[in-house]
Amino acid sequence: MAGTTPKPVLGADEIRRALSRIGHEILERTDGATEVVLLGIPTRGVPLARRLAARLSQTEGIEVPVGSLDITLYRDDLRLRPARTLGPTEVPESGIDGKVVILVDDVLYSGRTVRAALDALGDIGRPRAVQLAVLVDRGHRELPIRPDYVGKNLPTAKREEVRVHLTETDGQDCVLLQARQEVAG
């Protein structure tokens, strides 16, 4: 499996269209998104949340508050992985109490990241409702978590990896599928 070439799944235009579609769905399901707060899960969920807010502003002329939610200390795999740098949690000035909070992430896999985000969210406020928007849902859930908004459903094998690249973090927009690198040992 080592040395396999990544297969492009989404390009820049497909990502743009997926985010536009998600933006329209948010407007429809939240009565115009007037009580919505978007919280991106670092790393790539944050620029995706900002892009969604920009789409909502272009479409409806409303400013949706955007923030970030660092989940590092809430992960259930802290003892299994190397230490991670803590990222900022940035809550919009208007807060999240009584709002519809939409968590935004790049890939939904096991559901453990979202579980950690829900735990972190409980420490910063009490939203009226919590929804989930993801660019890619690849399946293989280990927890009973389902996204409300999905850019692309992408059935994968467990031995495959989904890599999201965004201009803000990686210099280009694309989603790649590749075989997971085997560790020699």
C-alpha positions in Angstrom: 0.0 0.0 0.0 2.9 2.3 0.5 3.5 4.7 -2.3 -0.1 4.6 -3.6 -1.2 7.7 -5.5 -4.0 9.7 -3.9 -7.2 9.7 -5.8 -8.9 13.1 -6.2 -12.5 13.0 -5.0 -13.4 16.7 -4.9 -11.8 19.6 -6.6 -12.1 23.3 -5.8 -15.4 23.8 -7.8 -17.0 20.8 -6.1 -16.0 22.0 -2.7 -17.4 25.5 -3.5 -20.7 23.9 -4.7 -21.0 21.6 -1.6 -20.5 24.6 0.7 -23.1 26.6 -1.2 -25.6 23.7 -0.9 -24.9 23.4 2.8 -25.4 27.1 3.2 -28.8 26.9 1.5 -29.8 23.9 3.7 -28.8 25.8 6.8 -31.0 28.8 5.8 -33.9 26.5 5.1 -33.6 24.4 8.3 -32.9 27.4 10.7 -35.5 29.9 9.5 -32.9 32.2 7.9 -30.0 31.5 10.2 -30.7 34.5 12.4 -30.0 32.6 15.6 -27.1 30.5 14.3 -23.5 30.4 15.5 -20.9 28.5 13.4 -18.1 26.9 15.4 -15.3 25.3 13.4 -13.3 22.4 14.8 -9.6 23.0 14.1 -7.8 22.7 11.9 -9.9 22.7 8.7 -13.3 23.1 10.2 -12.5 26.7 11.1 -11.9 27.9 7.5 -14.9 25.9 6.4 -17.1 27.7 9.0 -15.8 31.0 7.8 -16.6 30.1 4.2 -20.1 29.0 5.2 -20.6 32.3 7.0 -19.5 34.2 3.9 -21.9 32.2 1.8 -24.8 33.0 4.2 -23.9 36.7 4.1 -23.8 36.7 0.2 -27.1 34.8 0.0 -29.2 36.5 2.7 -27.2 39.5 3.7 -26.9 38.4 7.3 -23.7 38.2 9.4 -23.5 34.8 11.1 -21.1 34.7 14.1 -18.2 32.4 13.6 -15.8 30.9 16.2 -13.6 28.0 16.8 -13.8 25.1 19.3 -10.6 23.4 20.4 -11.3 19.9 21.5 -7.8 18.7 22.4 -8.4 18.2 26.1 -11.7 16.5 25.5 -10.4 13.7 23.2 -10.6 10.2 24.4 -7.3 9.2 22.8 -4.9 11.6 24.6 -2.9 8.8 26.1 -2.7 7.0 22.8 -1.3 9.8 20.7 1.6 12.2 21.0 1.0 15.5 22.8 -0.9 18.0 20.8 -0.7 21.8 20.8 -3.7 23.4 22.3 -5.6 25.6 19.9 -7.7 28.6 20.7 -11.4 28.4 21.5 -12.9 31.6 20.2 -16.6 32.1 21.1 -18.3 35.0 19.2 -19.1 38.0 21.3 -22.8 37.2 21.2 -22.0 33.9 22.9 -23.8 30.6 22.2 -26.5 30.5 24.9 -29.9 30.0 23.4 -28.5 29.8 19.9 -28.4 27.1 17.3 -24.8 26.1 17.2 -23.6 24.4 14.1 -20.3 22.5 14.6 -18.3 22.5 11.3 -15.6 19.9 10.5 -13.9 18.6 7.4 -14.4 14.8 7.7 -16.8 12.7 9.8 -15.4 9.3 10.5 -15.8 7.5 13.9 -17.7 10.3 15.6 -15.2 10.7 18.4 -14.1 14.2 17.4 -17.8 15.3 17.4 -18.3 13.7 20.9 -15.3 15.6 22.2 -16.7 18.8 20.6 -20.0 18.3 22.4 -18.2 17.9 25.7 -16.2 21.1 25.1 -19.3 22.9 24.0 -21.0 22.1 27.4 -18.2 23.9 29.1 -18.7 27.2 27.3 -22.4 27.6 27.2 -25.9 26.2 26.7 -27.0 26.3 23.1 -30.7 25.8 22.2 -29.7 23.2 19.7 -26.5 21.7 18.2 -26.2 20.7 14.6 -23.3 19.2 12.6 -22.0 20.2 9.2 -19.2 18.2 7.5 -17.6 18.5 4.1 -17.1 14.7 3.9 -18.9 11.9 5.6 -16.9 8.7 5.1 -18.9 6.4 7.4 -17.5 3.8 9.9 -19.2 5.4 12.9 -18.2 4.1 16.4 -20.7 6.4 18.1 -24.3 7.3 17.4 -23.6 10.6 15.6 -25.1 11.7 12.4 -24.4 15.0 10.5 -27.2 17.4 9.7 -25.4 18.8 6.6 -23.1 16.9 4.4 -21.1 18.1 1.4 -20.3 14.6 0.1 -21.0 11.1 1.3 -17.9 9.1 0.5 -18.0 5.3 1.2 -14.5 4.2 2.2 -12.7 1.2 3.4 -11.2 1.5 6.9 -7.7 1.2 5.4 -8.2 4.4 3.4 -7.7 7.9 4.4 -9.6 11.0 3.4 -7.3 14.1 3.1 -9.0 17.5 2.9 -6.8 20.4 1.6 -8.0 23.9 1.8 -6.4 27.1 0.4 -6.2 28.7 3.9 -4.2 25.8 5.4 -2.7 23.9 2.5 -2.5 26.3 -0.5 -5.2 24.5 -2.6 -8.7 23.2 -2.4 -9.2 19.4 -2.9 -10.2 16.2 -1.2 -8.1 13.1 -1.8 -8.6 9.5 -1.0 -5.6 7.3 -0.5 -4.5 4.0 1.1 -3.4 4.4 4.7 0.4 4.2 5.0 1.4 0.9 6.8 3.9 1.3 9.6 6.9 -1.1 9.2 7.7 -2.9 12.3 
